[in-house]
Amino acid sequence: MNKKLLAIAVASALAAPMAANANDNIIYGQMHYSWDFIDTNDANNDASDDATGVSRASRLGFKGSEDLGDGMKAVYQIEQQVDEATMGSRNTFVGLAGGFGTLVMGRHDTPYKISTGSLDIFSDTIADYNAVIGAYNGGVNFDERASQTVAYITPDFSGFHAAIARVSVKRNENAAGAAETEAWSLAGIYKNGPLFVSLAYETVDDGSVFLNTAAAGNVGAATTAVTDDESDAWKLGLGYSFGDGKIGFIYEDKEREAANSDVKSWLVNYAHKFGNNTFKIAYGVNDDLGNTPNSGSDMMAVGLDHSFSKRTSVYAIYATQDNDTGASYDLVGANAAAAGRDVDAFSFGIVHKF
């Protein structure tokens, strides 16, 4: 078949499904992820590897037509691959759910991240609790949405459920000294009435690579060799609601093997609703890095939200990160931190959900 005939055949195939609904716009796609076990027989590295939640040309498309009369129509199609270089940078997965629980593959919040997400009253703002929780001075952020994840979430048992996730990103097997990014993340969460309690643990074999940017694409993609750097963290979350107020508390212990030091962090916050307004305040502390003096920070934020409706709101926030001389913690998205530099910010925002 020559190119001209092929083009006509493709156009006909596209138009055919639209004949019955000539003016319809159609959303379609495919979610395809796999967990691969690979034997490379490579002398430089472990001969057996696994790669979790690998995207296999997952895609999202839009197509449709418009009847122009006299037997003529306009047709269109837009198709986009779903991966982290183009789209799907937030939770993007496929899975199965039933009485057994939920199993998902793809890009997903780790159980460690999920365990205290509901306690972040300044979520997605400049005062997001990730200025303290999950943060490591110039190092690993444990509170991540991880690439190439396989996760299982149990059913709810009278307010309690648990989750476990495996993340394994295959690195360049042809480079001597190459290592994989591997992680396990676990959490137990109890929510019943006004009380919330969670406990989580996460370990990362290659702590020099952030979990949210670890995936290099398809399995076997060439990447720079990295050195093993084991890191781990655990945290406790507590929340309690009473009347129009709610209080939250998080304690976290993070350790990075290569730095031979750990960071203990905690954060407390309070939110109070009155009418269409909500007053918020939070205070958090990162202690010194192990035995390194003057490497801690204090973070404080105060804000006011006003809701016009369930979908539209505005807010105002003042936040500050007070760094010791050897610390470089930042506010989320400020990109202003340097060793010993304090960061202050005012933020005004509008939110519309649909």
C-alpha positions in Angstrom: 0.0 0.0 0.0 1.5 3.4 -1.0 1.6 6.4 1.4 -1.4 8.1 -0.2 -3.6 5.0 0.1 -2.3 4.5 3.7 -3.3 8.0 4.6 -6.8 7.6 3.2 -7.2 4.3 5.2 -6.1 5.9 8.4 -8.5 8.9 7.9 -11.3 6.5 7.2 -10.6 4.4 10.3 -10.6 7.6 12.4 -13.9 8.9 11.0 -15.8 5.6 11.1 -16.4 5.4 14.9 -17.7 9.0 14.8 -20.3 8.4 12.2 -23.1 7.5 14.7 -22.3 10.6 16.8 -21.1 13.2 14.3 -20.8 16.0 16.8 -19.4 14.1 19.7 -16.1 14.8 21.5 -14.6 11.6 22.8 -12.0 11.1 25.6 -10.1 7.8 25.3 -6.8 6.3 26.4 -4.8 3.4 27.9 -3.1 3.0 31.2 -0.3 0.4 31.0 2.2 -0.2 33.7 4.3 -3.3 34.6 6.5 -4.8 37.3 9.5 -6.3 35.5 12.0 -8.8 36.9 15.2 -8.8 34.7 18.3 -11.0 34.6 21.1 -9.0 32.9 24.0 -11.5 33.5 26.2 -8.4 33.9 29.5 -9.1 35.7 29.7 -5.5 37.1 26.4 -5.7 39.1 23.8 -7.9 40.6 22.5 -10.2 37.9 18.9 -10.0 38.9 16.9 -6.7 39.1 13.4 -5.6 39.4 11.8 -2.5 38.1 8.4 -1.5 39.5 5.5 0.4 37.9 7.2 1.0 34.5 5.1 3.0 32.1 4.4 1.1 28.8 3.2 3.8 26.4 0.3 4.8 28.6 -1.7 7.5 26.7 -4.6 9.9 26.8 -6.5 11.1 23.8 -9.3 13.4 22.6 -11.0 13.0 19.3 -14.2 14.1 17.6 -15.9 15.6 14.6 -18.4 18.2 13.5 -21.0 17.8 10.8 -20.6 20.6 8.3 -23.5 19.6 6.1 -23.6 18.3 2.5 -21.8 15.1 3.5 -18.8 17.0 4.9 -17.4 16.9 8.4 -14.4 18.3 10.4 -12.4 15.7 12.3 -9.7 16.0 14.9 -7.6 14.0 17.2 -5.1 14.8 20.0 -3.2 12.0 21.6 -0.5 12.4 24.3 1.7 9.8 26.0 1.3 9.8 29.8 4.7 10.0 31.4 6.6 12.4 33.6 8.3 14.2 30.8 5.0 15.4 29.3 2.1 14.8 31.6 1.1 12.7 34.6 3.5 14.3 37.0 1.0 13.8 39.8 -0.6 10.5 40.8 -0.9 8.5 37.5 -1.6 4.8 37.8 -3.7 1.8 37.0 -4.9 -0.8 39.5 -7.4 -3.2 40.8 -9.8 -2.6 43.8 -12.2 -4.9 45.6 -12.9 -6.6 48.9 -9.2 -7.5 49.1 -8.1 -3.9 49.1 -6.4 -1.9 46.3 -3.4 -2.7 44.2 -1.9 0.1 42.0 1.1 0.4 39.6 2.5 3.7 38.3 3.3 7.0 39.9 1.7 7.4 43.4 2.1 9.0 46.8 4.2 6.7 49.0 2.5 5.4 52.1 5.0 7.5 54.1 3.6 10.6 52.3 0.0 9.6 52.7 0.3 8.9 56.4 0.3 12.6 57.4 -1.0 14.4 54.3 -4.3 15.2 56.0 -2.4 17.1 58.8 -0.9 19.6 56.3 -3.3 22.6 56.8 -1.1 24.8 54.4 -0.9 22.1 51.7 0.3 23.2 48.3 1.2 26.8 49.5 4.4 28.5 50.3 3.9 27.4 53.9 3.4 23.7 53.0 4.7 21.5 55.9 7.4 20.1 53.6 9.5 23.0 54.7 10.0 20.8 57.8 8.4 17.4 57.4 10.4 15.2 55.0 13.1 17.8 54.5 16.8 17.1 55.0 19.2 20.0 54.9 20.4 19.9 51.3 19.5 16.2 51.1 16.7 13.7 50.9 13.0 14.6 51.0 11.2 11.6 52.2 7.7 13.0 51.7 7.4 12.1 48.0 5.2 11.1 45.1 7.3 8.3 43.7 7.9 7.1 40.2 7.6 3.4 39.3 5.6 2.4 42.3 3.7 -0.8 43.1 1.5 -0.2 46.2 -1.1 -2.2 48.2 -3.7 -0.6 50.5 -5.7 -2.8 52.8 -9.5 -2.5 53.2 -10.8 -0.3 56.1 -11.1 -2.2 59.4 -13.2 0.0 61.8 -11.2 3.1 60.9 -7.8 1.5 60.5 -6.0 0.7 57.2 -2.4 0.0 56.2 -0.4 0.5 53.0 2.9 -0.8 51.6 4.8 0.2 48.5 7.8 -1.0 46.6 9.8 1.4 44.4 12.7 0.0 42.2 14.2 2.0 39.4 16.7 0.1 37.3 19.8 2.1 36.6 22.5 1.7 33.9 23.7 -1.9 34.2 26.6 -1.4 31.9 28.5 1.0 34.2 30.7 -0.4 36.9 29.5 0.7 40.3 26.0 1.5 39.1 23.2 1.1 41.6 19.5 1.0 41.6 17.2 3.3 43.4 15.2 1.0 45.6 12.7 1.8 48.4 10.1 0.3 50.7 7.5 2.5 52.3 4.9 1.4 54.9 2.2 3.1 56.9 -0.6 2.4 59.3 -3.4 4.9 59.6 -6.3 5.1 62.1 -9.1 7.6 61.7 -12.3 7.4 63.7 -14.5 10.3 64.7 -12.4 13.2 65.9 -9.2 11.2 66.3 -6.4 10.6 63.8 -3.3 8.6 64.4 -0.6 7.4 61.9 2.8 5.7 62.0 5.0 5.3 58.9 8.5 4.1 57.9 10.5 4.4 54.7 13.9 3.2 53.6 15.7 4.2 50.4 18.8 2.2 49.2 20.1 5.1 47.1 19.3 8.2 49.1 21.2 10.5 46.8 18.3 10.2 44.3 14.9 11.8 45.1 12.1 9.3 44.7 10.0 11.7 42.8 12.6 12.1 40.0 14.2 8.7 40.1 12.6 7.3 37.0 14.7 7.8 33.9 12.1 6.4 31.5 11.9 2.9 30.2 13.7 0.0 31.8 17.4 0.0 30.9 17.6 3.7 30.1 21.2 4.9 30.4 21.8 7.0 33.5 24.8 8.1 35.3 26.1 5.6 37.8 25.3 6.4 41.4 26.7 5.3 44.7 24.6 3.4 47.3 23.6 5.8 50.0 21.0 4.2 52.3 18.5 6.5 54.0 15.6 5.9 56.2 12.9 7.8 58.2 9.9 7.2 60.4 7.2 9.6 61.6 4.2 9.8 63.9 1.1 11.8 63.1 -1.6 12.9 65.5 -4.8 14.9 64.9 -7.8 15.8 66.8 -10.9 17.8 65.9 -13.2 19.6 68.3 -16.0 22.0 67.5 -14.8 24.4 64.8 -11.1 23.7 65.5 -8.6 21.0 64.8 -5.0 20.5 65.9 -2.3 18.4 64.4 1.2 17.2 65.5 3.9 15.4 63.6 7.2 14.0 64.8 9.8 12.7 62.4 13.3 11.1 62.5 15.3 11.1 59.3 18.8 9.6 58.8 21.2 9.5 55.8 24.0 7.0 55.9 26.5 8.8 53.8 26.2 12.0 55.9 26.4 9.8 59.0 23.8 12.0 60.8 20.2 12.2 61.5 17.6 15.0 61.8 14.7 15.0 64.3 11.9 17.3 63.3 8.5 18.2 64.6 5.6 20.4 63.7 2.4 21.5 65.4 -0.5 23.4 63.7 -4.0 24.6 64.5 -6.9 25.6 62.3 -10.2 27.3 63.4 -13.2 27.9 61.2 -15.6 30.8 61.7 -18.2 31.5 59.1 -16.7 31.3 55.6 -13.2 32.0 57.1 -10.5 29.7 58.5 -7.6 31.0 60.6 -4.4 28.8 60.5 -1.1 28.8 62.3 1.8 26.3 62.3 5.2 26.1 63.9 7.9 23.5 63.1 11.5 22.8 64.1 14.4 20.9 62.4 17.0 20.0 64.9 20.8 20.0 64.2 22.1 17.5 61.8 23.5 14.8 64.1 26.5 16.3 65.9 26.8 19.3 63.6 26.2 22.4 65.6 24.2 25.4 64.2 22.5 23.3 61.5 18.9 23.5 62.5 16.0 25.8 61.7 12.6 27.1 62.9 9.6 27.6 60.6 6.4 29.5 61.4 3.4 30.4 59.3 0.1 32.2 59.9 -2.7 32.5 57.4 -6.4 33.2 56.7 -8.6 31.6 54.1 -11.9 32.9 52.8 -14.3 30.7 50.9 -16.7 32.3 48.4 -18.1 28.8 47.6 -17.1 25.1 47.8 -15.1 25.6 44.6 -13.6 29.1 45.0 -11.5 30.6 47.8 -8.8 33.2 48.5 -6.0 33.1 51.1 -3.3 35.3 52.6 -0.2 33.8 54.3 2.9 35.0 56.1 5.7 32.4 56.6 9.3 32.5 57.8 12.1 30.0 57.9 14.8 30.9 60.4 18.0 29.1 59.6 21.0 28.7 61.8 24.4 29.6 60.3 25.0 26.1 58.9 21.4 25.4 57.7 19.8 26.0 54.3 16.2 25.0 54.8 13.7 26.8 52.5 10.0 27.6 52.2 8.2 25.5 49.6 8.7 27.0 46.2 10.6 30.1 47.5 14.0 29.0 46.0 15.6 31.5 48.3 17.6 29.4 50.9 21.3 29.6 51.4 23.4 28.6 54.4 22.5 30.8 57.3 20.0 32.9 55.4 16.5 33.5 56.8 13.5 33.3 54.4 10.4 35.5 54.9 7.4 35.5 52.6 3.9 36.9 52.1 1.6 34.9 49.8 -1.8 35.7 48.4 -3.7 33.1 46.4 -6.9 32.3 44.6 -8.1 28.7 44.3 -10.9 27.5 42.0 -11.7 23.7 41.9 -13.6 22.0 39.2 
